[in-house]
Amino acid sequence: MAKKTVASLQTGGGKEHTKCIKMVKNEVTGSYNFKTEIVHNDMVKDWFDKN
């Protein structure tokens, strides 16, 4: 499935987007979760600062 997603991003305007993955710690349980989103290249830094 991941290969299909990456391959579909390479066609058309997909090169202008980046898949961002951030590890977020749950304060209650202490476990880590991954937050994933596809954002425009210009907004990557803002996404990491916001989330």
C-alpha positions in Angstrom: 0.0 0.0 0.0 2.8 2.4 0.8 4.5 1.8 -2.5 1.2 2.6 -4.3 0.8 5.9 -2.3 4.4 7.0 -3.1 4.1 6.0 -6.8 0.9 8.1 -7.1 2.6 11.1 -5.6 5.3 11.1 -8.3 2.8 11.8 -11.1 1.4 15.2 -11.8 1.8 17.8 -9.0 2.8 15.2 -6.4 6.4 16.3 -6.3 5.3 19.5 -4.6 4.1 17.5 -1.6 5.9 15.7 1.2 4.7 13.0 3.6 5.4 14.1 7.1 5.5 11.7 10.0 5.9 12.9 13.6 6.2 10.9 16.8 3.9 12.3 19.5 4.0 11.2 23.2 0.7 10.6 25.0 1.0 12.4 28.4 -1.4 10.0 30.1 0.0 6.6 29.2 3.5 7.6 28.2 3.2 5.7 24.9 4.1 7.1 21.5 1.9 7.5 18.5 2.7 8.5 14.9 0.9 11.4 13.3 1.1 11.3 9.5 -0.1 13.8 6.9 0.8 14.8 3.3 1.5 18.6 3.1 2.8 21.0 0.5 6.6 21.5 0.5 6.2 25.2 1.5 4.2 24.2 4.6 6.4 21.4 6.1 8.1 23.5 8.7 4.8 25.1 9.8 3.2 21.6 10.1 6.0 20.4 12.4 5.8 23.6 14.5 2.0 23.4 14.8 1.7 19.7 15.6 
